[in-house]
Amino acid sequence: MKKTAKNKTIITALVIIALVALSGAAYVKVGQKPAEQTATNAETSASTPSPGPAGPAHDTPTSASPAASTPQPNPSHPASTTLAKPIGPNNNTSSVSLSGATSMESVCRSVPGASCYIQASKSGATIRVSDAKIVGSSAGSDGVIFSWDAKQLSAGQWQIQAIATKDGQTAASDSQLLRVQP
């Protein structure tokens, strides 16, 4: 009989702990911003001043009806922002001879999670000279370095650009002139 009472006490304690944990999780979930909006704010917080305090009266309005479960737009927490043009390509040289060393190094600096690549354009023709890489999300990882070969290009003046893509948006850096000599 003593063992049954002890088991009932343990089960009762576990049920109470589970209920407290569930009520705490529900509280956190109600107080959180939608994940999509939080990610967008994290990307733009460095360049955009904060519009004001966040909180229940400031965030997306909610409704008790199931049909209104989709978050409504809120100007203080935009659902998406325009992808800024990346910084790059910052080539390691402005001139290269196809008869010498043709190894090139370029950079694409953009927001974490953006896909970047390097392209070259001349007289209406555009060539993708590097594979795509994803900008890291760790601190200090706001760019990727590309090694590529100028032998992909013919002699002439080429405009080199870093291209970034994220969330269906594409942005191009300012172009840098590369003179390719035979």
C-alpha positions as CSV (number, residue, x, y, z in Angstrom):
1,M,0.0,0.0,0.0
2,K,2.9,2.4,0.8
3,K,4.4,1.8,-2.7
4,T,1.1,2.7,-4.4
5,A,0.9,6.0,-2.5
6,K,4.4,6.8,-3.5
7,N,3.7,6.0,-7.2
8,K,0.6,8.2,-7.1
9,T,2.7,11.1,-5.6
10,I,5.3,10.7,-8.4
11,I,2.6,10.6,-11.1
12,T,0.9,13.6,-9.7
13,A,4.2,15.5,-9.6
14,L,4.9,14.6,-13.2
15,V,1.5,15.7,-14.3
16,I,1.9,19.1,-12.5
17,I,5.3,19.6,-14.1
18,A,3.9,18.8,-17.5
19,L,1.0,21.2,-17.1
20,V,3.4,24.0,-15.9
21,A,5.7,23.3,-18.9
22,L,2.8,23.4,-21.4
23,S,1.4,26.6,-20.0
24,G,4.8,28.2,-20.1
25,A,5.3,27.1,-23.8
26,A,1.9,28.5,-24.7
27,Y,2.8,31.8,-23.0
28,V,6.1,32.0,-25.0
29,K,4.3,31.1,-28.2
30,V,1.7,33.8,-27.8
31,G,4.3,36.4,-27.0
32,Q,6.7,35.6,-29.9
33,K,6.7,37.4,-33.2
34,P,6.2,35.2,-36.3
35,A,9.4,33.6,-37.4
36,E,9.3,35.1,-40.9
37,Q,9.1,38.6,-39.4
38,T,11.8,38.0,-36.8
39,A,14.2,36.8,-39.5
40,T,13.5,39.9,-41.6
41,N,14.1,42.2,-38.7
42,A,17.4,40.5,-37.8
43,E,18.7,41.1,-41.4
44,T,17.7,44.8,-41.4
45,S,18.3,45.8,-37.8
46,A,21.9,47.0,-38.5
47,S,20.8,49.5,-41.1
48,T,17.3,50.4,-40.0
49,P,16.5,52.3,-36.8
50,S,14.1,50.5,-34.5
51,P,10.6,51.9,-34.9
52,G,9.7,51.5,-31.2
53,P,9.2,48.9,-28.5
54,A,7.8,45.5,-29.3
55,G,5.1,43.9,-27.3
56,P,1.6,42.6,-27.3
57,A,0.0,46.0,-28.1
58,H,2.7,46.7,-30.8
59,D,2.9,43.4,-32.6
60,T,0.6,41.8,-35.2
61,P,-3.0,41.9,-34.1
62,T,-4.7,38.6,-33.5
63,S,-8.2,37.3,-33.5
64,A,-10.0,34.5,-31.7
65,S,-11.5,33.2,-34.9
66,P,-9.7,30.4,-36.7
67,A,-10.1,32.0,-40.1
68,A,-8.0,35.0,-39.0
69,S,-5.0,32.9,-38.0
70,T,-2.9,34.4,-40.8
71,P,-0.8,37.3,-39.4
72,Q,-1.9,40.7,-40.7
73,P,0.7,43.1,-42.1
74,N,2.3,45.4,-39.5
75,P,4.4,48.4,-40.7
76,S,6.8,48.1,-37.8
77,H,7.6,44.5,-38.6
78,P,7.7,44.3,-42.5
79,A,7.2,40.8,-43.9
80,S,10.0,41.3,-46.5
81,T,12.5,43.9,-47.5
82,T,14.3,44.5,-50.7
83,L,17.6,42.7,-51.0
84,A,20.4,45.3,-51.0
85,K,23.0,45.1,-53.7
86,P,26.0,43.1,-52.6
87,I,29.4,44.5,-52.1
88,G,32.0,43.2,-54.5
89,P,33.5,41.9,-56.6
90,N,36.8,43.5,-55.4
91,N,38.9,41.6,-57.8
92,N,42.5,41.0,-56.9
93,T,43.6,42.8,-60.1
94,S,42.1,45.1,-62.8
95,S,44.1,43.6,-65.7
96,V,45.1,40.1,-66.7
97,S,47.0,38.5,-69.6
98,L,45.7,35.3,-71.0
99,S,49.3,34.3,-71.7
100,G,50.3,34.5,-68.0
101,A,48.7,33.6,-64.7
102,T,44.9,33.9,-65.0
103,S,43.9,33.0,-61.5
104,M,41.3,35.5,-60.2
105,E,39.9,36.1,-56.7
106,S,36.6,38.0,-56.2
107,V,34.4,38.6,-53.2
108,C,30.6,38.9,-52.6
109,R,29.4,40.5,-49.4
110,S,25.7,40.2,-48.7
111,V,23.2,39.1,-46.0
112,P,23.5,35.7,-44.3
113,G,21.7,33.0,-46.3
114,A,22.1,34.8,-49.6
115,S,23.4,32.8,-52.6
116,C,26.2,34.6,-54.4
117,Y,28.2,34.1,-57.6
118,I,30.4,36.2,-59.9
119,Q,29.6,37.0,-63.5
120,A,31.4,38.8,-66.3
121,S,29.7,40.8,-69.1
122,K,31.0,42.2,-72.4
123,S,29.1,43.5,-75.4
124,G,25.8,42.1,-74.3
125,A,27.3,38.7,-73.4
126,T,27.2,37.5,-69.8
127,I,29.2,34.6,-68.5
128,R,28.9,33.1,-65.0
129,V,32.6,32.6,-64.0
130,S,32.1,31.0,-60.6
131,D,29.9,28.5,-58.8
132,A,27.3,29.8,-56.3
133,K,28.1,29.9,-52.6
134,I,25.9,30.7,-49.6
135,V,26.9,33.6,-47.3
136,G,27.4,32.2,-43.8
137,S,25.1,33.0,-40.9
138,S,27.8,33.0,-38.2
139,A,29.1,36.2,-36.7
140,G,31.6,37.9,-39.1
141,S,30.5,35.7,-42.1
142,D,28.9,38.3,-44.3
143,G,30.8,37.4,-47.5
144,V,32.3,34.6,-49.6
145,I,35.5,34.5,-51.6
146,F,35.6,33.1,-55.1
147,S,38.6,31.7,-57.0
148,W,38.0,31.6,-60.7
149,D,40.0,31.5,-64.0
150,A,40.1,34.4,-66.4
151,K,40.7,31.9,-69.3
152,Q,36.9,31.7,-69.4
153,L,37.0,35.2,-70.9
154,S,38.1,36.4,-74.3
155,A,40.4,39.4,-74.8
156,G,38.7,42.8,-74.1
157,Q,37.2,44.8,-71.4
158,W,34.8,42.9,-69.1
159,Q,32.5,44.2,-66.4
160,I,32.7,41.9,-63.3
161,Q,29.8,41.8,-60.8
162,A,28.8,39.9,-57.7
163,I,25.2,38.6,-57.9
164,A,23.3,37.8,-54.7
165,T,19.9,36.0,-54.5
166,K,17.7,35.5,-51.5
167,D,14.0,34.9,-51.0
168,G,13.2,35.2,-54.7
169,Q,15.0,38.5,-55.1
170,T,18.3,39.1,-57.0
171,A,20.6,42.1,-56.7
172,A,23.8,42.9,-58.5
173,S,26.9,44.8,-57.2
174,D,28.5,47.7,-58.9
175,S,30.6,46.4,-61.7
176,Q,34.4,46.5,-61.8
177,L,36.3,46.7,-65.0
178,L,38.7,43.9,-65.9
179,R,41.0,44.3,-68.9
180,V,41.7,40.9,-70.4
181,Q,44.7,40.9,-72.7
182,P,45.7,38.2,-75.2
